[in-house]
């Protein structure tokens, strides 16, 4: 395995959350610096990926402006980010069987770094593990990771058995960690509450 992808990789944006702490609805469509949060994520990830998929449930028309394939969970009920990653793996296996890996990011992380994909590949290659995830300030962000499509049946079985913890499932297979500093700006700052949205607004307008 090389440190960086030999060809463009597919990126999966996980937007299937329930956003309870934001009052429900579609958290990625809340406005940040005059644009939806999702627009910031798409812009940053598009520069690094050959194509993007959007994992979201319900009517896909609300995301039509982004012109992205919308991939719903293949499991009934809200099963969290693991279900979204499985949905992305299934779509990739069906449409692009030559691609062996998928990069995922959360739809509420507007400061995704421009070297995310490159460094996830490098971390996985250096460690010799099948999975890599991002970390900042010593904290792992399992939803932001590099996933081999070859594990999709194992993931399907784990979900069917009731597994919902992303870190626990990934840990059983081996996870390399690509670390970023959390100061002066945490590149994986995620927006969960109105207060987080206000802080993101302050961060995006501050010179860095």
DRENPADREN-864346 format. One record per residue (C-alpha): residue in one letter; x, y, z. Coordinates in steps of 0.1 Angstrom, whole numbers, plus 5000, padded with zeros to 4 digits. Example, Ala and Ser with C-alpha at 12.3 -4.5 7.8 and 13.67 -1.06 7.14 Angstrom:
2
a512349555078/s513749895071/
***
This chain:
208
x500050005000/x501250354992/x501050655014/x498550834991/x495750694968/x496950594933/x493650724919/x490950954932/x488950814961/x485250844968/x484251064997/x481151005018/x479551285038/x477551145068/x474451355071/x472051095085/x471951215121/x468851325140/x470351655152/x468351645185/x470651905202/x469952145173/x466252095177/x465951835150/x465851875112/x468851885090/x471852025109/x474052045079/x471652295063/x472052545091/x473752865079/x477452935087/x479053245073/x476253295048/x476352935035/x474952605048/x477452405069/x477252125043/x478552365016/x481752415036/x482252045040/x481551975003/x483952244992/x486852105013/x486251745006/x485651784969/x489251914964/x490551574977/x488151324962/x487251194927/x483551204936/x481351254966/x478351074981/x475951215006/x474450975032/x471051105043/x467650965049/x464251095040/x463451305009/x466651354989/x465151664972/x466151885000/x469851834990/x469251874953/x471252204951/x474452004958/x474051764929/x475351474948/x474151114948/x472151074981/x472650734996/x470150645024/x470850395051/x470150035040/x469049945075/x465650045089/x465650275119/x468450515130/x471550305134/x474150585135/x477250645114/x478050275110/x474850235089/x475850535068/x479350395062/x477750055052/x475450235028/x478450415012/x480350085009/x477349914993/x476950194967/x480750194960/x480849814955/x477849834932/x478950124910/x482750124912/x483949774921/x487549874913/x487650114942/x488749944974/x488350225000/x485950505010/x486750815030/x484050945054/x483551275071/x480751415093/x478551675077/x478851905107/x482651945105/x483152265084/x486952295089/x487951955074/x491751985065/x492951985029/x495351705036/x492751465052/x492651205025/x496451205019/x497251165056/x494650895062/x496150685034/x499650745047/x498750655083/x497050335072/x500050235050/x502550305077/x500650105103/x499549815080/x496049835093/x492849815072/x491250125087/x492550475095/x490850755114/x491551115122/x492451265156/x493051605170/x494251705204/x494551345214/x490951265206/x489951025179/x487151105154/x486050765142/x483450905118/x486251075099/x488050775085/x489250555056/x487350235052/x488049925031/x485049805011/x486249445018/x484849475053/x481349565043/x479849215050/x481549205084/x480049545091/x476649435079/x476749135103/x477949355132/x475049595126/x472549305124/x473949185157/x473249525173/x476649695171/x476350075170/x479650195183/x481850295154/x485150285174/x484449945189/x483749785155/x486749955139/x489049855167/x488449495162/x490049525128/x492849765135/x492850135132/x495750365123/x495450725136/x496351045117/x496851325142/x496251695137/x496851975163/x493752115179/x495152465182/x494752735170/x491852575153/x490552215156/x490152095120/x487451855133/x485452095153/x481851965150/x478652155154/x476151985177/x474452275194/x473452635187/x476352745209/x478752535187/x477252705156/x477953045172/x481552945180/x482052815144/x480853155132/x483453325154/x486153085142/x485453125105/x485653495108/x488753505129/x492153545111/x494153225114/
***
